[in-house]
Amino acid sequence: MALNPIDKSWSTNKKDIKYVNRDFASLRQALIEFTKTYFPNTNSDFTDASPGMMFMEQAAYVGDVLSYYTDAQLKESFINVASNYKNILTHAQNFGYVPKISRPSITTLTIYQQVPSKTMAGGAGFEPDYDYCVKIKEGMQVKSKTNDITFITMDVVDFTDATNRTISVLTQNAGNPEFYLLTKQVKVISATTITLDTSINSFKANPTINITDSQFIKIQSVKVNETTYYEVPYLAQEMVYIKEANASIFDQTLASDSSDTPYNLKLIKTPHRFTTRVTDLDNIQLRFGGASEDTANEMIVPNTKNVGLGLNNSISRLEESFDPSNFLKTSTYGIAPVGDVTIKYLSGGGISSNVASNELRTITSIEFDEDLLSFSSVNATLYENAKASIAVDNLIAATGGRGLETLDEIRENAIANFASQNRAVTKQDYEVRALSMDASFGSIAKVYVEQDTNNNPFAINMFTLGYDANGNLTQLNTATKNNLKTYLNDYRLITDAVNILDGYIINIGVNFEITTFSNYNKREVVLNCIQSITNYFNIYNRKINQPINLGELELELANVDGVSTIPKLEIYNICDETHSLNEYDIKTATKNKIVYPSLDPSIFELKFPNTDIKGRAL
C-alpha cells in the first residue's frame, strides 16, 4: 500500500508505548508485553531459548546501555555530581577557578646579618653602622639539611629598612660593642624556579604552550622577544597590575613614603596577556590571544575612520557586511606571540616539602641589590664581611605542603569562587579585600567599613590604620592609600564610591591592684599580671570598634598564679606628645564593665605596656 507522508494513521501513535522503562529487566518485560499485545500471531514463544526472546533481550540490552550513557552524560554536565576528573577540571575553570596541581609548604625564615659599630653623634655611645646593611633580592634559595628540599624567598630583604628589624650586640671589644647583629624575617616557600625556552615561528591565532610538571605551582614570568606577557583570568581582561618601585624618578610626592611603601601599584592596559588552564594531572596549558601584531584593529573593526566616510575612490562602505568573527582577531583578546618564548615558573611543594623547625640553614643561592648603595663611606673589606655574614634559620616549622587537590576540594572551591565572583559587595568583602593587598604596597593593619553617613546610598567609608616600625598603630601614608585605591578599583562595583579615611586611635593605660596568697612573691605576681594584660591588649588581635570587656580582663588576672583578689582595675585615657592626641572620656563610655568605643570608628591601643600599665600588690 502506498503511504501518504501526511497520513499518519499507519504510525505507532495509537500504540500504547511506555517511556519510563530504563533498565534491562523493565525493558525486556515491556518488549514481551508489547509483542503479546500487538503481534499475538507473529510470536507466541517467550521461553529463554526462543529466537524471538534473543532479539528482544538484545534490544533491551541496547536500551539499557543507552539509558546508562544518557544519564552519565547528563550527570557529568553538573559540577556538583560529576565524577570524571577532566570534566570537573573543565567545569572548575569555566567557573573561573584554576585547580592547584601542587601546593608548597610555607614558613617564616629568620635572616641574620652582622654590621660594625660606630660612635654616635656627640660621642654619647655606640650604634650599628647602617651603611653596611645589605639588600637581598627576592629568590634567595635555602636548602633543608635533612631531605634537601629547596625553599625560596618571595620578597626583598632590605636591612636598611628599620621596619620589623631587631638589633642586638654580637661581639664586644674592651666592653664596647664591636659588631651588632641585625635580624629580619621573610616568607619562604618550598619551590625552585624552572626556565622553559620554546619558540613560535609563525603567526597562529590563539596559540598554546603546554607545561608538563606534576609539581607545578605558578607562573612567574613569560617573555616573548623581551616583551613581557601578563597572566589574566580571561583574555578579554585588558587591565593588569604591575609593581613599580616607589622612587623619585616616577613620583616625587609618593617617594617620600618609600621607607614604609617600597612599591607603587599601577594598573596598565596591555594586549600582551595569556591565561592558564589545567588540562590534566600534570599538564598546564598557556593560551594566548588571537590578534596579529602587524594588523591594526581599524582594518578589521568598523569605526568612524573606515565606515560612512567613503574611500578614496568614493565607494561608500555603509552597506558593506562585516564578519562578526573579526572581533576575535583584534587585540581586544590579546596579541598572539611570534618568536622566542621564555617561561619561568615555580615547581615544588607536596607533602614531602613540610620540614621541621631549624632545618633551613644552608644558603645555596643569593643575590644582592647594590644599584642604589653608596660605597664612598664604607670599608670594602668590612662590607664583604657583612655580606658573608648572612645566616638563616627557620624558627617555625614549614607546613601546608600538599599535592593535587582532591575532586571534592576542586568542586567546592570552584562553586565558592563562582559565588563570590571576586567582587567586593558586602562590608566583609571590602574589609577582607583591603587586608589582602600585598604588604610591599604598604602595610594595612586595621580596616573598618560602614555606610557613608552623608546620605549617599552608593558610598562607603573605609577607615584604615597601619603599623609603624615599632609595631604601633599609625595613619596610612599617601602612597599606601593611593595603592589601596588602585587595588580596590578592580573589585568594587561600578556604582560604589569608596572613601578611604583614617581610623581614630585611643591610647589607654591600665591601673590595677591585687592581693596575693601568702606563699607567693608579690613582685613576681605583679609582673605576671602585667604580662597577662599586655597579652590581652595585643594590638594584632584587636579590631576597630572593638569594646574592652573589663570582666574578661579581670578573669585574665584572676587566672594568674598567685592572685587572690582584684580590688581595683581601671582603664584611663593617655593623650600627650608620645601618644595619640585623641581625647576620650573612658569613664562615661563604661557601662556594666564594658568600655565602648566612640561613634567615630576607633580602636583602643595600649601603646607602651612597660610604662602604661601600673599595678601593685596590697
C-alpha positions as CSV (number, residue, x, y, z in Angstrom):
1,M,0.0,0.0,0.0
2,A,1.3,3.4,-0.9
3,L,1.6,5.7,2.1
4,N,0.7,9.3,2.1
5,P,3.5,11.1,4.0
6,I,0.9,13.4,5.6
7,D,-1.3,10.5,6.6
8,K,-0.1,9.2,9.9
9,S,-2.7,6.6,10.5
10,W,-0.1,3.9,10.0
11,S,2.2,5.2,12.7
12,T,2.7,3.9,16.2
13,N,0.9,6.8,17.8
14,K,-2.1,4.7,18.6
15,K,0.0,2.0,20.2
16,D,0.5,2.1,24.0
17,I,4.2,2.8,24.3
18,K,5.8,3.4,27.8
19,Y,8.8,5.6,28.1
20,V,9.6,5.2,31.7
21,N,11.4,1.8,31.4
22,R,15.2,2.3,31.6
23,D,16.9,-0.8,32.9
24,F,17.3,-4.2,31.2
25,A,14.6,-6.1,33.2
26,S,11.9,-3.5,32.7
27,L,12.7,-3.0,29.0
28,R,12.7,-6.8,28.5
29,Q,9.3,-7.1,30.1
30,A,7.9,-4.2,28.2
31,L,9.0,-5.7,24.9
32,I,7.3,-9.0,25.8
33,E,4.0,-7.3,26.7
34,F,4.3,-5.1,23.5
35,T,4.7,-8.3,21.4
36,K,1.8,-10.1,23.1
37,T,-0.5,-7.1,22.6
38,Y,0.3,-6.1,19.0
39,F,1.8,-9.2,17.5
40,P,0.0,-12.1,19.1
41,N,0.0,-14.3,16.0
42,T,3.6,-13.5,15.0
43,N,5.4,-14.8,18.1
44,S,4.0,-16.8,20.9
45,D,7.1,-18.5,22.2
46,F,8.6,-16.4,25.1
47,T,10.9,-19.0,26.5
48,D,14.5,-18.0,27.1
49,A,15.8,-20.3,24.3
50,S,13.5,-18.9,21.6
51,P,14.8,-16.8,18.7
52,G,12.3,-14.1,19.4
53,M,13.4,-13.7,23.0
54,M,17.0,-13.4,21.8
55,F,16.1,-10.3,19.7
56,M,14.0,-8.8,22.5
57,E,16.8,-9.2,25.0
58,Q,19.3,-7.7,22.6
59,A,17.0,-4.7,22.2
60,A,16.6,-4.4,26.0
61,Y,20.4,-4.6,26.3
62,V,20.9,-1.8,23.9
63,G,18.2,0.3,25.6
64,D,19.8,-0.3,29.0
65,V,23.3,0.8,27.7
66,L,21.9,3.9,26.0
67,S,20.0,4.9,29.1
68,Y,23.1,4.5,31.2
69,Y,25.2,6.7,29.0
70,T,22.5,9.3,28.7
71,D,22.2,9.5,32.5
72,A,26.0,9.5,32.8
73,Q,26.4,12.3,30.3
74,L,23.7,14.4,32.0
75,K,25.4,13.8,35.4
76,E,28.8,14.9,34.1
77,S,27.3,18.2,32.9
78,F,26.8,19.3,36.5
79,I,29.9,20.0,38.7
80,N,28.2,19.1,41.9
81,V,27.6,15.5,40.8
82,A,30.3,15.0,38.1
83,S,32.9,12.2,38.8
84,N,35.2,12.3,35.8
85,Y,38.4,14.2,36.7
86,K,38.8,16.0,33.4
87,N,35.1,17.1,33.4
88,I,35.5,18.5,36.9
89,L,38.6,20.4,35.8
90,T,36.7,21.9,32.8
91,H,33.8,22.9,35.0
92,A,36.0,24.4,37.6
93,Q,37.9,26.6,35.1
94,N,34.6,27.6,33.4
95,F,33.6,28.9,36.9
96,G,36.9,30.9,37.0
97,Y,38.8,28.6,39.4
98,V,42.2,27.2,38.4
99,P,42.8,24.0,40.4
100,K,46.1,23.6,42.2
101,I,48.4,20.8,41.0
102,S,50.8,21.3,43.9
103,R,50.9,23.4,47.0
104,P,54.2,24.5,48.6
105,S,54.9,24.4,52.3
106,I,55.3,27.9,53.8
107,T,57.3,29.2,56.8
108,T,59.0,32.4,58.1
109,L,62.7,32.5,57.5
110,T,64.8,34.5,60.0
111,I,67.8,36.2,58.4
112,Y,70.8,37.5,60.3
113,Q,73.5,40.0,59.3
114,Q,76.4,41.5,61.2
115,V,77.4,45.1,60.9
116,P,80.2,47.0,62.6
117,S,79.6,49.5,65.3
118,K,80.2,53.3,65.1
119,T,80.3,56.1,67.6
120,M,77.1,58.0,67.9
121,A,76.9,61.7,67.2
122,G,78.4,63.6,70.1
123,G,80.2,60.6,71.3
124,A,77.4,59.5,73.6
125,G,77.7,55.8,72.8
126,F,77.7,53.3,70.1
127,E,75.2,52.3,67.4
128,P,75.2,50.0,64.4
129,D,76.7,51.4,61.2
130,Y,73.8,51.1,58.9
131,D,75.9,51.9,55.8
132,Y,76.9,48.2,55.8
133,C,73.3,47.0,55.7
134,V,72.7,44.8,52.6
135,K,69.7,44.4,50.4
136,I,69.0,40.8,49.3
137,K,66.9,40.3,46.1
138,E,63.9,38.0,46.2
139,G,64.5,34.5,45.1
140,M,67.3,33.6,47.6
141,Q,67.4,29.8,47.9
142,V,68.0,27.8,51.0
143,K,68.0,24.1,51.5
144,S,66.9,21.8,54.3
145,K,69.6,19.7,55.9
146,T,67.5,16.5,56.2
147,N,65.9,15.9,52.8
148,D,67.4,18.6,50.6
149,I,64.2,20.4,50.0
150,T,64.8,23.8,48.3
151,F,63.0,26.9,49.6
152,I,63.0,30.4,48.0
153,T,62.2,33.8,49.4
154,M,59.2,35.6,48.0
155,D,60.2,39.2,48.8
156,V,63.2,41.5,49.0
157,V,65.1,41.5,52.4
158,D,66.2,45.1,53.0
159,F,68.3,45.5,56.2
160,T,68.4,49.3,55.6
161,D,64.6,49.3,56.3
162,A,64.0,49.6,60.0
163,T,60.6,48.0,59.8
164,N,60.5,44.8,61.8
165,R,64.3,44.9,62.2
166,T,65.7,43.8,65.6
167,I,69.2,44.8,66.8
168,S,71.4,43.1,69.4
169,V,75.1,43.3,70.3
170,L,77.1,40.4,68.7
171,T,80.6,41.0,70.0
172,Q,82.4,43.4,72.3
173,N,85.9,44.9,72.4
174,A,87.0,46.3,75.8
175,G,83.4,46.4,77.0
176,N,82.2,48.4,73.9
177,P,80.1,46.9,71.1
178,E,82.3,45.9,68.1
179,F,79.7,44.2,65.9
180,Y,75.9,44.3,66.0
181,L,73.6,41.5,64.8
182,L,70.6,42.6,62.7
183,T,67.6,40.3,62.2
184,K,64.9,40.4,59.6
185,Q,62.2,37.9,58.6
186,V,60.8,36.9,55.3
187,K,58.3,34.4,53.9
188,V,59.7,31.4,52.0
189,I,58.0,28.6,50.1
190,S,59.3,25.2,49.1
191,A,59.9,25.7,45.4
192,T,62.5,26.1,42.7
193,T,62.4,28.3,39.6
194,I,62.2,26.4,36.3
195,T,63.0,28.0,32.9
196,L,61.3,26.7,29.8
197,D,62.6,28.0,26.4
198,T,60.5,27.5,23.3
199,S,59.6,29.3,20.1
200,I,56.6,30.1,17.9
201,N,57.9,30.5,14.4
202,S,54.8,32.0,12.6
203,F,51.6,33.7,13.4
204,K,48.8,31.5,14.7
205,A,45.6,32.7,16.3
206,N,45.3,31.7,20.0
207,P,48.5,29.6,20.2
208,T,49.0,27.3,23.2
209,I,52.1,26.2,25.1
210,N,51.9,23.1,27.4
211,I,54.0,22.6,30.5
212,T,54.3,19.1,31.8
213,D,55.1,19.1,35.5
214,S,53.4,17.2,38.3
215,Q,54.7,19.8,40.8
216,F,53.7,23.0,39.0
217,I,52.9,25.8,41.4
218,K,52.5,29.0,39.4
219,I,53.8,31.1,36.5
220,Q,56.5,33.7,37.4
221,S,57.0,35.4,34.1
222,V,56.5,34.9,30.4
223,K,58.6,36.9,27.9
224,V,58.5,36.9,24.1
225,N,61.4,38.6,22.4
226,E,62.0,40.5,25.7
227,T,58.3,41.6,25.7
228,T,56.5,40.7,29.0
229,Y,53.2,38.9,28.7
230,Y,50.9,39.1,31.8
231,E,48.7,36.4,33.2
232,V,45.0,37.2,33.3
233,P,41.9,35.2,34.4
234,Y,40.4,35.6,30.9
235,L,41.7,37.0,27.6
236,A,39.2,39.8,27.5
237,Q,40.7,41.4,30.6
238,E,42.8,44.2,29.3
239,M,43.9,45.8,32.6
240,V,46.7,44.2,34.7
241,Y,48.5,45.2,37.9
242,I,52.2,45.9,37.8
243,K,54.8,46.6,40.6
244,E,56.7,49.9,40.3
245,A,59.5,51.0,42.6
246,N,58.4,53.9,44.8
247,A,61.3,56.2,43.6
248,S,61.5,59.9,42.9
249,I,62.1,59.2,39.2
250,F,58.5,58.0,39.0
251,D,56.7,60.2,41.5
252,Q,58.5,62.7,43.8
253,T,55.5,63.1,46.0
254,L,54.9,59.5,46.8
255,A,58.7,58.7,47.0
256,S,58.8,60.4,50.5
257,D,56.9,57.4,51.8
258,S,59.2,54.8,50.2
259,S,60.5,53.5,53.5
260,D,57.1,52.3,54.5
261,T,55.7,51.7,51.0
262,P,58.6,50.4,48.8
263,Y,56.4,49.8,45.7
264,N,53.5,51.6,44.0
265,L,50.7,49.6,42.5
266,K,49.9,50.5,38.9
267,L,47.1,49.4,36.6
268,I,48.0,49.3,32.9
269,K,46.3,48.3,29.7
270,T,48.2,45.8,27.7
271,P,47.4,43.5,24.7
272,H,50.2,41.1,25.7
273,R,48.5,38.6,28.0
274,F,47.7,34.9,28.5
275,T,45.5,32.6,30.5
276,T,46.5,29.4,32.3
277,R,44.4,26.2,32.3
278,V,45.0,22.8,34.0
279,T,44.1,20.1,31.4
280,D,45.4,17.0,33.2
281,L,47.1,15.8,36.4
282,D,50.5,17.1,35.2
283,N,49.7,19.3,32.3
284,I,49.3,23.1,32.3
285,Q,48.3,25.0,29.1
286,L,49.1,28.6,28.4
287,R,46.7,30.2,25.9
288,F,47.4,33.5,24.2
289,G,45.3,36.0,22.2
290,G,44.3,35.8,18.6
291,A,45.4,39.1,17.1
292,S,48.4,39.8,15.0
293,E,50.9,42.4,16.0
294,D,51.1,43.6,12.4
295,T,47.3,44.1,11.8
296,A,45.7,47.3,13.2
297,N,42.2,47.0,14.6
298,E,40.9,49.6,12.2
299,M,41.4,47.2,9.4
300,I,39.0,44.7,11.0
301,V,36.5,46.6,13.1
302,P,34.2,49.3,11.7
303,N,34.6,52.8,13.2
304,T,34.3,56.4,12.2
305,K,37.5,56.2,10.1
306,N,36.5,53.4,7.8
307,V,32.7,53.4,7.7
308,G,30.5,56.1,6.3
309,L,33.2,58.4,5.1
310,G,33.9,56.7,1.8
311,L,37.1,55.6,0.4
312,N,39.5,57.5,-1.9
313,N,37.6,56.1,-4.9
314,S,34.3,57.5,-3.5
315,I,32.8,54.0,-2.9
316,S,30.7,54.1,0.3
317,R,31.1,51.3,2.8
318,L,27.8,52.0,4.7
319,E,26.2,48.8,3.4
320,E,29.2,46.6,3.4
321,S,29.0,43.4,5.5
322,F,31.4,42.8,8.3
323,D,32.2,39.3,9.7
324,P,31.3,39.2,13.4
325,S,34.2,36.7,13.9
326,N,36.6,39.6,13.0
327,F,36.2,40.9,16.6
328,L,38.0,37.7,17.8
329,K,41.0,38.8,15.7
330,T,41.5,42.2,17.3
331,S,43.8,43.0,20.2
332,T,40.8,43.0,22.4
333,Y,41.5,39.4,23.3
334,G,45.3,39.8,23.2
335,I,48.1,39.5,20.7
336,A,49.4,36.1,19.6
337,P,53.2,35.9,20.3
338,V,55.7,35.2,17.5
339,G,59.3,34.5,18.3
340,D,61.4,33.1,21.2
341,V,59.3,32.4,24.3
342,T,60.9,32.2,27.8
343,I,58.7,30.9,30.6
344,K,59.7,30.9,34.2
345,Y,57.6,29.1,36.7
346,L,57.7,27.7,40.3
347,S,57.9,23.9,40.8
348,G,57.9,22.0,44.1
349,G,55.7,21.6,47.1
350,G,53.9,18.4,48.0
351,I,53.6,16.6,51.4
352,S,57.4,15.8,51.4
353,S,58.2,19.6,51.5
354,N,56.9,20.0,55.0
355,V,60.0,20.3,57.2
356,A,60.6,20.8,60.9
357,S,62.0,23.9,62.6
358,N,65.7,24.7,62.5
359,E,66.1,22.8,59.2
360,L,66.7,25.7,56.8
361,R,70.2,26.8,57.5
362,T,72.1,26.4,54.2
363,I,72.1,29.2,51.6
364,T,72.5,27.8,48.1
365,S,71.9,30.9,46.0
366,I,71.8,34.6,47.0
367,E,72.0,37.9,45.0
368,F,72.5,41.4,46.5
369,D,70.9,44.6,45.1
370,E,73.7,47.1,45.1
371,D,72.4,49.5,42.5
372,L,71.4,52.3,44.9
373,L,74.2,51.7,47.5
374,S,76.9,54.3,48.1
375,F,80.3,52.8,48.7
376,S,82.1,56.1,49.3
377,S,81.8,55.8,53.1
378,V,82.3,52.1,53.7
379,N,85.3,49.9,54.0
380,A,85.3,47.3,51.2
381,T,86.6,44.5,53.4
382,L,84.0,45.2,56.1
383,Y,81.3,45.3,53.5
384,E,82.3,42.0,52.0
385,N,82.4,40.5,55.5
386,A,78.9,41.9,56.1
387,K,77.7,40.1,53.0
388,A,79.5,36.9,54.0
389,S,77.9,37.0,57.5
390,I,74.4,36.4,56.2
391,A,72.9,33.4,58.0
392,V,69.4,31.9,58.0
393,D,67.2,29.7,60.2
394,N,63.6,28.7,60.3
395,L,62.4,29.0,63.9
396,I,59.0,27.8,62.8
397,A,58.3,24.5,61.0
398,A,57.3,24.7,57.3
399,T,53.8,23.4,56.8
400,G,51.0,23.5,54.2
401,G,52.7,21.4,51.5
402,R,50.2,19.2,49.7
403,G,49.8,17.5,46.3
404,L,47.0,17.7,43.9
405,E,43.6,18.9,45.2
406,T,41.0,16.2,45.6
407,L,38.0,16.1,43.4
408,D,35.8,17.3,46.2
409,E,38.1,20.2,47.0
410,I,38.2,21.3,43.4
411,R,34.4,21.0,43.2
412,E,33.8,23.0,46.4
413,N,36.4,25.6,45.7
414,A,35.0,26.2,42.2
415,I,31.5,26.6,43.5
416,A,32.7,29.1,46.1
417,N,34.8,31.0,43.6
418,F,31.8,31.3,41.2
419,A,29.5,32.5,44.0
420,S,32.0,35.2,45.1
421,Q,32.8,36.3,41.5
422,N,35.9,38.0,43.0
423,R,33.8,41.1,43.7
424,A,33.5,43.3,46.8
425,V,29.8,43.6,47.6
426,T,29.3,43.2,51.4
427,K,31.1,45.1,54.2
428,Q,33.1,42.0,54.9
429,D,34.2,41.7,51.3
430,Y,35.7,45.1,51.3
431,E,37.5,44.6,54.7
432,V,39.0,41.2,53.6
433,R,40.0,42.6,50.2
434,A,41.8,45.6,51.7
435,L,43.7,43.4,54.1
436,S,44.7,41.1,51.2
437,M,46.7,43.8,49.5
438,D,50.4,42.8,49.3
439,A,52.5,44.3,52.1
440,S,55.0,45.6,49.6
441,F,52.5,48.2,48.5
442,G,52.0,49.3,52.1
443,S,51.1,47.6,55.3
444,I,47.4,47.8,56.2
445,A,46.8,46.7,59.8
446,K,43.2,47.5,60.6
447,V,40.1,48.1,58.3
448,Y,36.6,49.0,59.2
449,V,33.8,49.7,56.6
450,E,30.5,51.4,57.2
451,Q,27.8,53.1,55.1
452,D,28.5,56.7,54.3
453,T,26.6,59.0,56.7
454,N,26.2,61.8,54.2
455,N,23.0,60.3,52.7
456,N,24.9,58.7,49.7
457,P,23.5,55.2,49.4
458,F,26.2,54.2,46.9
459,A,29.2,55.3,49.0
460,I,31.0,53.6,51.8
461,N,33.6,54.9,54.3
462,M,36.7,52.7,54.7
463,F,38.6,53.5,57.9
464,T,42.2,52.3,57.9
465,L,45.2,52.1,60.1
466,G,48.8,50.7,59.7
467,Y,51.8,49.8,61.8
468,D,54.9,51.9,62.2
469,A,58.4,50.5,62.5
470,N,57.8,49.7,66.2
471,G,54.6,47.8,65.6
472,N,52.4,50.6,66.9
473,L,49.3,51.9,65.1
474,T,49.6,54.9,62.8
475,Q,47.8,56.5,59.9
476,L,48.5,55.3,56.4
477,N,50.7,57.4,54.3
478,T,49.6,58.8,51.0
479,A,51.4,56.2,48.8
480,T,49.7,53.3,50.6
481,K,46.3,55.0,50.3
482,N,46.9,55.5,46.6
483,N,47.9,51.8,46.2
484,L,44.8,50.8,48.1
485,K,42.6,52.9,45.9
486,T,44.1,51.4,42.7
487,Y,43.7,47.9,44.2
488,L,40.1,48.3,45.1
489,N,39.1,49.8,41.8
490,D,39.3,46.4,40.1
491,Y,37.0,44.7,42.7
492,R,34.4,47.3,43.6
493,L,31.1,47.7,41.9
494,I,31.0,50.5,39.3
495,T,28.2,52.2,41.3
496,D,30.1,52.1,44.6
497,A,32.2,55.0,45.8
498,V,34.9,54.2,48.5
499,N,36.1,57.0,50.8
500,I,39.5,55.9,52.3
501,L,39.7,57.6,55.7
502,D,41.9,57.4,58.8
503,G,40.7,55.5,61.8
504,Y,41.0,57.1,65.3
505,I,43.5,55.8,67.8
506,I,42.6,56.0,71.5
507,N,45.7,55.3,73.6
508,I,44.9,53.8,77.1
509,G,46.6,52.9,80.3
510,V,45.7,50.3,82.9
511,N,45.8,50.7,86.7
512,F,45.3,47.7,88.9
513,E,45.6,46.4,92.4
514,I,45.7,42.8,93.5
515,T,46.1,40.8,96.7
516,T,48.2,37.6,96.6
517,F,48.3,34.4,98.5
518,S,50.7,34.4,101.4
519,N,53.2,31.9,99.9
520,Y,53.8,33.9,96.7
521,N,56.3,36.6,95.8
522,K,54.3,39.8,95.3
523,R,56.7,41.4,92.8
524,E,56.7,38.3,90.7
525,V,52.9,38.0,90.7
526,V,52.6,41.7,89.7
527,L,55.0,41.2,86.8
528,N,53.0,38.2,85.6
529,C,49.8,40.3,85.8
530,I,51.4,43.0,83.7
531,Q,52.4,40.4,81.1
532,S,48.8,39.0,81.1
533,I,47.4,42.5,80.5
534,T,49.9,43.0,77.7
535,N,48.8,39.8,76.0
536,Y,45.2,40.8,76.4
537,F,45.7,44.1,74.7
538,N,48.0,42.7,71.9
539,I,47.2,45.1,69.1
540,Y,47.4,42.3,66.5
541,N,44.3,40.7,68.0
542,R,42.2,43.8,68.3
543,K,39.8,45.4,65.8
544,I,38.4,48.8,65.1
545,N,35.3,49.5,67.2
546,Q,36.0,46.5,69.5
547,P,35.0,47.3,73.1
548,I,37.0,46.4,76.2
549,N,35.4,43.8,78.4
550,L,36.6,44.6,82.0
551,G,35.0,41.3,83.2
552,E,37.2,39.3,80.7
553,L,40.3,41.3,81.8
554,E,39.5,40.6,85.5
555,L,39.2,36.9,84.6
556,E,42.6,37.0,82.9
557,L,44.2,38.5,86.0
558,A,42.4,36.0,88.3
559,N,43.9,33.2,86.3
560,V,47.4,34.4,87.1
561,D,49.1,32.1,89.5
562,G,49.2,33.6,93.0
563,V,46.4,36.2,92.5
564,S,43.8,36.1,95.3
565,T,41.5,39.1,94.7
566,I,41.4,42.2,92.4
567,P,40.2,45.2,94.4
568,K,40.9,47.7,91.6
569,L,41.0,47.6,87.8
570,E,40.6,50.7,85.8
571,I,41.2,51.9,82.2
572,Y,42.2,55.5,81.6
573,N,43.0,57.6,78.5
574,I,46.5,58.9,77.8
575,C,46.9,61.9,75.5
576,D,50.3,63.5,75.1
577,E,53.1,64.1,72.6
578,T,54.2,60.5,72.6
579,H,50.7,59.1,72.4
580,S,47.7,59.8,70.2
581,L,46.2,63.3,70.6
582,N,42.7,61.9,70.6
583,E,41.0,62.6,74.0
584,Y,38.3,60.2,75.1
585,D,36.1,60.1,78.2
586,I,36.7,56.5,79.3
587,K,34.5,56.8,82.5
588,T,31.4,58.0,80.6
589,A,31.9,55.3,77.9
590,T,32.0,52.5,80.5
591,K,28.6,50.7,81.1
592,N,28.3,47.5,83.0
593,K,32.0,46.8,82.9
594,I,32.2,47.3,79.1
595,V,34.2,50.2,77.7
596,Y,32.6,51.2,74.5
597,P,34.4,52.9,71.6
598,S,33.4,56.2,70.2
599,L,30.8,56.7,67.5
600,D,33.6,57.6,65.1
601,P,35.4,54.3,64.2
602,S,38.2,54.0,66.7
603,I,40.5,51.4,68.3
604,F,41.9,51.1,71.8
605,E,45.7,50.7,71.9
606,L,48.0,50.0,74.8
607,K,51.0,51.7,73.1
608,F,53.8,51.3,75.7
609,P,52.9,48.4,78.1
610,N,56.1,48.8,80.1
611,T,55.1,52.3,81.2
612,D,51.3,52.5,80.6
613,I,50.5,49.6,83.0
614,K,50.7,50.4,86.6
615,G,50.0,47.8,89.2
616,R,50.7,46.8,92.8
617,A,50.1,44.1,95.3
618,L,48.4,45.0,98.6
